[in-house]
Amino acid sequence: MTCWYEGPLAAFDTETTGVDVETDRIVSAAVVVQDAAGTRPRVSRWLVNPGVPVPAGATAVHGLTDEHLQLNGRWPAPVMFEIAETLAEQAAAGRPLVVMNAPFDLTLLDRELRRHRASSLDRWFDSAPLLVLDPRVLDRHLDRYRKGRRTLTDLCAHYGVELTGAHDAAADAQASLDLVRALGRRFAARLERLAPPELHDLQAVWHAAQARGLQAWFARSGSEESVDPAWPLRPDLPAAA
């Protein structure tokens, strides 16, 4: 029987105006679907005119300028609907969704749906649950004592995964998908008996523990930075953005 990490997977990634899920906006997104390891992926891409200025710092990361997005991007409302529909299709097909640092991308999508569609991400998964695989959470749990950074670039280098064109949503989604397959193979003895629904629930527990550890470290360092333990989606928007 094929292990889940060799079978059908999808992956989702965004590029944004910044790193605040409550106020920043999506400027591009991609969903990559692969029916089995080694097969040709199918890629859906979206380019968004966010309706707000794109800071120079964000443009320096992903290369998307105000001018380019105004000329080529679509209005957010239909795009957010299409993205949510695409993710719901993956859930209905039983494909786990790979999202690197899921609380960022999924919460940002939720906030965009609330902002532009008067809706929420949860409503798309009433009939079929979203099963998320987060390589960041998986790696931190499975190899918790390894030193060093754990960005997508760092993890790809560590696990021998090719990442070409970093900070392009489709490239990052594909690399995240390949990374989860590599993690599955590396830690097969610990993962192959776990089905994606079990892994989804376990990652919520693992992420909460990781957040508590990081929060304690910040406290010892005198930092007031807070770490949200929620995964894969942060709680409801506390105030209008």
Steps between C-alpha positions, in 0.01 A plus 500: 500500500633844403593720797328836517825687429536317166138550399275792404588835658418865435690808618404864554714811531457878487709811450382803694539868583656412837497263796199620703211261432247750633587793276718382210367376168559219252662608173553156347408142581542153357365150550708206378338157467698179449329161474809303605869553562683559174191582293447826317338761728202713408542865599238772554626857540335825603632857479317757714472877494469537879355851491769627738861606437760223500788601729844511346618238746239253379581571135867435578401149614260387227565751220136605456462876465194722532511576128519135399214399731279789389552406135482123533337415832134420551273643768523306825135394547472251211856378551445415868183313407687300235785414737262383771306294244822340380605409854152358566537285186822355638329420830207337320744288298672391822831663410697631798603863456862591561543852639835620632429697820129436455373751761639783287365413153169350611424776749585766243264333252230488768541871569485581129177299469354690794615830354381448142235225518345550846580134555762281665727217392327245726174512305664335199577188702159412644468184291866390483763601757822670400795273580819704530861387494737771619869419434608757757303335779597151386871580486500673839337198659691225322845660529444734792859526625658601168653846513445768239223681317199319357379717215386335179840567345680351801280190510536439127878517535495265798279237333649531151190651338539724196364853544521703181355852498442541874225747596297413194177349635498204259869424553465516878188281493675238288806505726279464809326201345833337412624578849212313664574198282866520605402527867273201464780290355759618754272422794302214346525286813317769699258625235393222267246354744333837555218594265468868394199562733705375795798710394281807468382464860850421628650805330256724688633354826864516386467860382343607830791343690749666266328834552515463878871422480566802279289722725704390801821575312375850416412556866847395612650735240294795623298520178131591508434321169207259520462164327155377397457127576208459256553276196429483209276807526517780755185611684249739353603850403482703825425832331431636153817538292 
